[in-house]
Amino acid sequence: MIKFDEFRVKTPDREVLIDITNEIESMVRTYDIKQGVCRVFIPHTTAGVTINENADPSVNKDISNYLCKIIPKGGGLGYSYKHSEGNSDVHIKCSLTGHSVDVLIHNNRLMLGTWQGIMLAEYDGSRNQRVYMQIQGE
């Protein structure tokens, strides 16, 4: 069986990581999958998705702050971006974060580690971002 679903996330700031694990887990439970995989995909060039710690929210802030330091808006290290919209830093960060993650499903549960969560990484908000899910299993 293959199921597709989607939801939206309103992001509050230009750069923020938002835990979307609960929304995804809720959707997985509705399909009663014993064994399978859940693919989460972000169809945007200004946002990505990653798996990281969700117990301490300061980790998300640290990730966002550090990415801003190494990939600053407007360029850095003597380089200025060429993209006319002025948000090349956003596209670079998305390339590093990625646009999809796969999570195993076992007995109708996402097989995330104790401290892991699925994070929407917004780099050019605030926006109303779409999150696509494809669940495959039995």
PyMOL CGO cylinders between C-alpha atoms (Angstrom):
from pymol import cmd
from pymol.cgo import CYLINDER

trace = [
    CYLINDER, 0.00, 0.00, 0.00, 1.17, 3.53, -0.78, 0.3, 1, 1, 1, 1, 1, 1,
    CYLINDER, 1.17, 3.53, -0.78, -0.54, 6.56, 0.77, 0.3, 1, 1, 1, 1, 1, 1,
    CYLINDER, -0.54, 6.56, 0.77, 0.06, 10.25, 0.14, 0.3, 1, 1, 1, 1, 1, 1,
    CYLINDER, 0.06, 10.25, 0.14, -0.79, 13.08, 2.49, 0.3, 1, 1, 1, 1, 1, 1,
    CYLINDER, -0.79, 13.08, 2.49, 0.16, 16.70, 3.03, 0.3, 1, 1, 1, 1, 1, 1,
    CYLINDER, 0.16, 16.70, 3.03, -0.14, 19.47, 5.57, 0.3, 1, 1, 1, 1, 1, 1,
    CYLINDER, -0.14, 19.47, 5.57, 1.02, 23.07, 5.93, 0.3, 1, 1, 1, 1, 1, 1,
    CYLINDER, 1.02, 23.07, 5.93, 3.25, 24.74, 8.47, 0.3, 1, 1, 1, 1, 1, 1,
    CYLINDER, 3.25, 24.74, 8.47, 3.14, 28.50, 9.09, 0.3, 1, 1, 1, 1, 1, 1,
    CYLINDER, 3.14, 28.50, 9.09, 6.67, 29.57, 9.87, 0.3, 1, 1, 1, 1, 1, 1,
    CYLINDER, 6.67, 29.57, 9.87, 7.04, 32.59, 12.17, 0.3, 1, 1, 1, 1, 1, 1,
    CYLINDER, 7.04, 32.59, 12.17, 10.53, 33.87, 11.30, 0.3, 1, 1, 1, 1, 1, 1,
    CYLINDER, 10.53, 33.87, 11.30, 12.99, 34.15, 8.41, 0.3, 1, 1, 1, 1, 1, 1,
    CYLINDER, 12.99, 34.15, 8.41, 15.14, 31.32, 9.78, 0.3, 1, 1, 1, 1, 1, 1,
    CYLINDER, 15.14, 31.32, 9.78, 13.74, 28.73, 12.15, 0.3, 1, 1, 1, 1, 1, 1,
    CYLINDER, 13.74, 28.73, 12.15, 13.64, 24.97, 12.67, 0.3, 1, 1, 1, 1, 1, 1,
    CYLINDER, 13.64, 24.97, 12.67, 10.19, 23.70, 13.63, 0.3, 1, 1, 1, 1, 1, 1,
    CYLINDER, 10.19, 23.70, 13.63, 9.50, 20.24, 15.04, 0.3, 1, 1, 1, 1, 1, 1,
    CYLINDER, 9.50, 20.24, 15.04, 6.85, 18.57, 12.82, 0.3, 1, 1, 1, 1, 1, 1,
    CYLINDER, 6.85, 18.57, 12.82, 7.19, 15.08, 14.32, 0.3, 1, 1, 1, 1, 1, 1,
    CYLINDER, 7.19, 15.08, 14.32, 3.78, 15.05, 16.02, 0.3, 1, 1, 1, 1, 1, 1,
    CYLINDER, 3.78, 15.05, 16.02, 1.90, 15.91, 12.83, 0.3, 1, 1, 1, 1, 1, 1,
    CYLINDER, 1.90, 15.91, 12.83, 3.70, 13.16, 10.91, 0.3, 1, 1, 1, 1, 1, 1,
    CYLINDER, 3.70, 13.16, 10.91, 3.26, 10.56, 13.67, 0.3, 1, 1, 1, 1, 1, 1,
    CYLINDER, 3.26, 10.56, 13.67, -0.46, 11.35, 13.81, 0.3, 1, 1, 1, 1, 1, 1,
    CYLINDER, -0.46, 11.35, 13.81, -0.83, 10.77, 10.06, 0.3, 1, 1, 1, 1, 1, 1,
    CYLINDER, -0.83, 10.77, 10.06, 1.17, 7.53, 10.21, 0.3, 1, 1, 1, 1, 1, 1,
    CYLINDER, 1.17, 7.53, 10.21, -1.13, 6.18, 12.95, 0.3, 1, 1, 1, 1, 1, 1,
    CYLINDER, -1.13, 6.18, 12.95, -4.23, 6.77, 10.80, 0.3, 1, 1, 1, 1, 1, 1,
    CYLINDER, -4.23, 6.77, 10.80, -2.94, 4.31, 8.18, 0.3, 1, 1, 1, 1, 1, 1,
    CYLINDER, -2.94, 4.31, 8.18, -2.19, 1.44, 10.63, 0.3, 1, 1, 1, 1, 1, 1,
    CYLINDER, -2.19, 1.44, 10.63, 1.12, 0.43, 9.00, 0.3, 1, 1, 1, 1, 1, 1,
    CYLINDER, 1.12, 0.43, 9.00, 2.84, -2.60, 10.57, 0.3, 1, 1, 1, 1, 1, 1,
    CYLINDER, 2.84, -2.60, 10.57, 6.06, -2.35, 8.51, 0.3, 1, 1, 1, 1, 1, 1,
    CYLINDER, 6.06, -2.35, 8.51, 7.04, 0.37, 6.09, 0.3, 1, 1, 1, 1, 1, 1,
    CYLINDER, 7.04, 0.37, 6.09, 8.65, 3.70, 5.48, 0.3, 1, 1, 1, 1, 1, 1,
    CYLINDER, 8.65, 3.70, 5.48, 7.51, 7.31, 5.68, 0.3, 1, 1, 1, 1, 1, 1,
    CYLINDER, 7.51, 7.31, 5.68, 9.10, 9.78, 3.28, 0.3, 1, 1, 1, 1, 1, 1,
    CYLINDER, 9.10, 9.78, 3.28, 8.78, 13.46, 4.18, 0.3, 1, 1, 1, 1, 1, 1,
    CYLINDER, 8.78, 13.46, 4.18, 9.41, 15.91, 1.34, 0.3, 1, 1, 1, 1, 1, 1,
    CYLINDER, 9.41, 15.91, 1.34, 9.47, 19.71, 1.33, 0.3, 1, 1, 1, 1, 1, 1,
    CYLINDER, 9.47, 19.71, 1.33, 8.57, 21.07, -2.16, 0.3, 1, 1, 1, 1, 1, 1,
    CYLINDER, 8.57, 21.07, -2.16, 10.27, 24.43, -1.75, 0.3, 1, 1, 1, 1, 1, 1,
    CYLINDER, 10.27, 24.43, -1.75, 13.67, 25.93, -2.53, 0.3, 1, 1, 1, 1, 1, 1,
    CYLINDER, 13.67, 25.93, -2.53, 13.60, 28.06, 0.61, 0.3, 1, 1, 1, 1, 1, 1,
    CYLINDER, 13.60, 28.06, 0.61, 12.92, 25.32, 3.18, 0.3, 1, 1, 1, 1, 1, 1,
    CYLINDER, 12.92, 25.32, 3.18, 14.23, 21.87, 3.92, 0.3, 1, 1, 1, 1, 1, 1,
    CYLINDER, 14.23, 21.87, 3.92, 13.77, 18.99, 6.33, 0.3, 1, 1, 1, 1, 1, 1,
    CYLINDER, 13.77, 18.99, 6.33, 16.17, 17.27, 8.69, 0.3, 1, 1, 1, 1, 1, 1,
    CYLINDER, 16.17, 17.27, 8.69, 16.21, 14.85, 11.61, 0.3, 1, 1, 1, 1, 1, 1,
    CYLINDER, 16.21, 14.85, 11.61, 17.85, 16.12, 14.75, 0.3, 1, 1, 1, 1, 1, 1,
    CYLINDER, 17.85, 16.12, 14.75, 17.42, 16.46, 18.50, 0.3, 1, 1, 1, 1, 1, 1,
    CYLINDER, 17.42, 16.46, 18.50, 13.96, 17.51, 19.64, 0.3, 1, 1, 1, 1, 1, 1,
    CYLINDER, 13.96, 17.51, 19.64, 14.41, 17.33, 23.42, 0.3, 1, 1, 1, 1, 1, 1,
    CYLINDER, 14.41, 17.33, 23.42, 16.23, 20.66, 23.81, 0.3, 1, 1, 1, 1, 1, 1,
    CYLINDER, 16.23, 20.66, 23.81, 14.92, 23.50, 21.60, 0.3, 1, 1, 1, 1, 1, 1,
    CYLINDER, 14.92, 23.50, 21.60, 18.22, 25.36, 21.94, 0.3, 1, 1, 1, 1, 1, 1,
    CYLINDER, 18.22, 25.36, 21.94, 19.75, 22.82, 19.52, 0.3, 1, 1, 1, 1, 1, 1,
    CYLINDER, 19.75, 22.82, 19.52, 17.47, 24.07, 16.73, 0.3, 1, 1, 1, 1, 1, 1,
    CYLINDER, 17.47, 24.07, 16.73, 18.43, 27.67, 17.52, 0.3, 1, 1, 1, 1, 1, 1,
    CYLINDER, 18.43, 27.67, 17.52, 22.13, 26.72, 17.54, 0.3, 1, 1, 1, 1, 1, 1,
    CYLINDER, 22.13, 26.72, 17.54, 21.82, 25.06, 14.13, 0.3, 1, 1, 1, 1, 1, 1,
    CYLINDER, 21.82, 25.06, 14.13, 20.02, 28.07, 12.67, 0.3, 1, 1, 1, 1, 1, 1,
    CYLINDER, 20.02, 28.07, 12.67, 22.44, 30.59, 14.22, 0.3, 1, 1, 1, 1, 1, 1,
    CYLINDER, 22.44, 30.59, 14.22, 25.52, 28.69, 13.06, 0.3, 1, 1, 1, 1, 1, 1,
    CYLINDER, 25.52, 28.69, 13.06, 24.24, 28.36, 9.50, 0.3, 1, 1, 1, 1, 1, 1,
    CYLINDER, 24.24, 28.36, 9.50, 23.69, 32.14, 9.50, 0.3, 1, 1, 1, 1, 1, 1,
    CYLINDER, 23.69, 32.14, 9.50, 27.29, 32.66, 10.60, 0.3, 1, 1, 1, 1, 1, 1,
    CYLINDER, 27.29, 32.66, 10.60, 28.87, 30.40, 7.97, 0.3, 1, 1, 1, 1, 1, 1,
    CYLINDER, 28.87, 30.40, 7.97, 26.40, 31.33, 5.20, 0.3, 1, 1, 1, 1, 1, 1,
    CYLINDER, 26.40, 31.33, 5.20, 25.45, 34.96, 5.85, 0.3, 1, 1, 1, 1, 1, 1,
    CYLINDER, 25.45, 34.96, 5.85, 22.76, 36.86, 4.00, 0.3, 1, 1, 1, 1, 1, 1,
    CYLINDER, 22.76, 36.86, 4.00, 24.44, 38.98, 1.34, 0.3, 1, 1, 1, 1, 1, 1,
    CYLINDER, 24.44, 38.98, 1.34, 27.56, 36.85, 1.12, 0.3, 1, 1, 1, 1, 1, 1,
    CYLINDER, 27.56, 36.85, 1.12, 30.80, 36.63, 2.99, 0.3, 1, 1, 1, 1, 1, 1,
    CYLINDER, 30.80, 36.63, 2.99, 34.52, 35.91, 2.74, 0.3, 1, 1, 1, 1, 1, 1,
    CYLINDER, 34.52, 35.91, 2.74, 34.82, 38.50, 0.00, 0.3, 1, 1, 1, 1, 1, 1,
    CYLINDER, 34.82, 38.50, 0.00, 32.03, 36.99, -2.09, 0.3, 1, 1, 1, 1, 1, 1,
    CYLINDER, 32.03, 36.99, -2.09, 28.71, 38.63, -2.89, 0.3, 1, 1, 1, 1, 1, 1,
    CYLINDER, 28.71, 38.63, -2.89, 25.84, 36.55, -4.23, 0.3, 1, 1, 1, 1, 1, 1,
    CYLINDER, 25.84, 36.55, -4.23, 24.71, 37.03, -7.83, 0.3, 1, 1, 1, 1, 1, 1,
    CYLINDER, 24.71, 37.03, -7.83, 21.06, 35.91, -7.46, 0.3, 1, 1, 1, 1, 1, 1,
    CYLINDER, 21.06, 35.91, -7.46, 18.86, 38.94, -8.08, 0.3, 1, 1, 1, 1, 1, 1,
    CYLINDER, 18.86, 38.94, -8.08, 16.31, 38.06, -5.36, 0.3, 1, 1, 1, 1, 1, 1,
    CYLINDER, 16.31, 38.06, -5.36, 18.97, 38.49, -2.68, 0.3, 1, 1, 1, 1, 1, 1,
    CYLINDER, 18.97, 38.49, -2.68, 18.36, 35.17, -0.98, 0.3, 1, 1, 1, 1, 1, 1,
    CYLINDER, 18.36, 35.17, -0.98, 21.15, 32.94, -2.27, 0.3, 1, 1, 1, 1, 1, 1,
    CYLINDER, 21.15, 32.94, -2.27, 22.10, 32.17, 1.33, 0.3, 1, 1, 1, 1, 1, 1,
    CYLINDER, 22.10, 32.17, 1.33, 18.71, 30.48, 1.67, 0.3, 1, 1, 1, 1, 1, 1,
    CYLINDER, 18.71, 30.48, 1.67, 19.26, 28.23, -1.33, 0.3, 1, 1, 1, 1, 1, 1,
    CYLINDER, 19.26, 28.23, -1.33, 22.71, 27.19, -0.10, 0.3, 1, 1, 1, 1, 1, 1,
    CYLINDER, 22.71, 27.19, -0.10, 21.31, 26.29, 3.34, 0.3, 1, 1, 1, 1, 1, 1,
    CYLINDER, 21.31, 26.29, 3.34, 18.52, 24.24, 1.73, 0.3, 1, 1, 1, 1, 1, 1,
    CYLINDER, 18.52, 24.24, 1.73, 21.08, 22.35, -0.33, 0.3, 1, 1, 1, 1, 1, 1,
    CYLINDER, 21.08, 22.35, -0.33, 22.94, 21.47, 2.87, 0.3, 1, 1, 1, 1, 1, 1,
    CYLINDER, 22.94, 21.47, 2.87, 19.81, 20.52, 4.83, 0.3, 1, 1, 1, 1, 1, 1,
    CYLINDER, 19.81, 20.52, 4.83, 18.12, 18.58, 2.04, 0.3, 1, 1, 1, 1, 1, 1,
    CYLINDER, 18.12, 18.58, 2.04, 14.51, 18.36, 0.98, 0.3, 1, 1, 1, 1, 1, 1,
    CYLINDER, 14.51, 18.36, 0.98, 13.51, 14.88, 2.14, 0.3, 1, 1, 1, 1, 1, 1,
    CYLINDER, 13.51, 14.88, 2.14, 14.01, 12.34, 4.90, 0.3, 1, 1, 1, 1, 1, 1,
    CYLINDER, 14.01, 12.34, 4.90, 12.95, 8.71, 5.18, 0.3, 1, 1, 1, 1, 1, 1,
    CYLINDER, 12.95, 8.71, 5.18, 11.87, 7.19, 8.50, 0.3, 1, 1, 1, 1, 1, 1,
    CYLINDER, 11.87, 7.19, 8.50, 11.19, 3.52, 9.07, 0.3, 1, 1, 1, 1, 1, 1,
    CYLINDER, 11.19, 3.52, 9.07, 7.80, 2.49, 10.44, 0.3, 1, 1, 1, 1, 1, 1,
    CYLINDER, 7.80, 2.49, 10.44, 7.42, -0.53, 12.74, 0.3, 1, 1, 1, 1, 1, 1,
    CYLINDER, 7.42, -0.53, 12.74, 4.14, -1.45, 14.46, 0.3, 1, 1, 1, 1, 1, 1,
    CYLINDER, 4.14, -1.45, 14.46, 2.53, 1.83, 13.41, 0.3, 1, 1, 1, 1, 1, 1,
    CYLINDER, 2.53, 1.83, 13.41, 5.35, 3.91, 14.96, 0.3, 1, 1, 1, 1, 1, 1,
    CYLINDER, 5.35, 3.91, 14.96, 8.08, 6.05, 13.47, 0.3, 1, 1, 1, 1, 1, 1,
    CYLINDER, 8.08, 6.05, 13.47, 11.38, 4.43, 14.40, 0.3, 1, 1, 1, 1, 1, 1,
    CYLINDER, 11.38, 4.43, 14.40, 13.09, 7.62, 15.55, 0.3, 1, 1, 1, 1, 1, 1,
    CYLINDER, 13.09, 7.62, 15.55, 15.73, 7.56, 18.26, 0.3, 1, 1, 1, 1, 1, 1,
    CYLINDER, 15.73, 7.56, 18.26, 14.96, 8.72, 21.79, 0.3, 1, 1, 1, 1, 1, 1,
    CYLINDER, 14.96, 8.72, 21.79, 16.03, 12.32, 21.16, 0.3, 1, 1, 1, 1, 1, 1,
    CYLINDER, 16.03, 12.32, 21.16, 15.22, 12.55, 17.44, 0.3, 1, 1, 1, 1, 1, 1,
    CYLINDER, 15.22, 12.55, 17.44, 12.54, 14.62, 15.78, 0.3, 1, 1, 1, 1, 1, 1,
    CYLINDER, 12.54, 14.62, 15.78, 11.71, 15.67, 12.22, 0.3, 1, 1, 1, 1, 1, 1,
    CYLINDER, 11.71, 15.67, 12.22, 12.38, 19.37, 11.68, 0.3, 1, 1, 1, 1, 1, 1,
    CYLINDER, 12.38, 19.37, 11.68, 11.09, 21.70, 8.99, 0.3, 1, 1, 1, 1, 1, 1,
    CYLINDER, 11.09, 21.70, 8.99, 14.00, 24.06, 8.33, 0.3, 1, 1, 1, 1, 1, 1,
    CYLINDER, 14.00, 24.06, 8.33, 12.70, 27.44, 7.17, 0.3, 1, 1, 1, 1, 1, 1,
    CYLINDER, 12.70, 27.44, 7.17, 15.31, 29.79, 5.75, 0.3, 1, 1, 1, 1, 1, 1,
    CYLINDER, 15.31, 29.79, 5.75, 13.27, 32.55, 4.08, 0.3, 1, 1, 1, 1, 1, 1,
    CYLINDER, 13.27, 32.55, 4.08, 10.11, 33.02, 6.13, 0.3, 1, 1, 1, 1, 1, 1,
    CYLINDER, 10.11, 33.02, 6.13, 7.72, 33.75, 7.34, 0.3, 1, 1, 1, 1, 1, 1,
    CYLINDER, 7.72, 33.75, 7.34, 5.80, 31.52, 4.97, 0.3, 1, 1, 1, 1, 1, 1,
    CYLINDER, 5.80, 31.52, 4.97, 3.08, 28.91, 4.77, 0.3, 1, 1, 1, 1, 1, 1,
    CYLINDER, 3.08, 28.91, 4.77, 5.12, 25.85, 3.74, 0.3, 1, 1, 1, 1, 1, 1,
    CYLINDER, 5.12, 25.85, 3.74, 3.73, 22.59, 2.38, 0.3, 1, 1, 1, 1, 1, 1,
    CYLINDER, 3.73, 22.59, 2.38, 4.94, 19.27, 3.74, 0.3, 1, 1, 1, 1, 1, 1,
    CYLINDER, 4.94, 19.27, 3.74, 4.32, 16.15, 1.65, 0.3, 1, 1, 1, 1, 1, 1,
    CYLINDER, 4.32, 16.15, 1.65, 4.30, 12.63, 3.08, 0.3, 1, 1, 1, 1, 1, 1,
    CYLINDER, 4.30, 12.63, 3.08, 4.39, 9.34, 1.27, 0.3, 1, 1, 1, 1, 1, 1,
    CYLINDER, 4.39, 9.34, 1.27, 3.82, 6.27, 3.40, 0.3, 1, 1, 1, 1, 1, 1,
    CYLINDER, 3.82, 6.27, 3.40, 4.60, 2.87, 1.95, 0.3, 1, 1, 1, 1, 1, 1,
    CYLINDER, 4.60, 2.87, 1.95, 4.02, -0.35, 3.83, 0.3, 1, 1, 1, 1, 1, 1,
    CYLINDER, 4.02, -0.35, 3.83, 1.70, -3.10, 4.88, 0.3, 1, 1, 1, 1, 1, 1,
]
cmd.load_cgo(trace, "trace")
